[in-house]
Amino acid sequence: MFSRIGTSELILILVIALVIFGPSKLPEIGRSIGTSIKEFKKSIGSISEDSENNNKKEN
């Protein structure tokens, strides 16, 4: 999905975010997005581990 976003599009998104949220809020927003992505990946990992454990128990 993000592989199609070029440099100019990324710069445009950052400028729009800067205008909307202001420079003081951007680090906070970046942190919260990073934390959310980390938690999402952690949840996906635990779901796949649970699925693998259930498959092993069935065999």
HELIX and SHEET records of a PDB file:
HELIX    1   1 PHE A    2  ARG A    4  5                                   3    
HELIX    2   2 THR A    7  PHE A   21  1                                  15    
HELIX    3   3 LEU A   26  GLU A   58  1                                  33    
END                                                                             
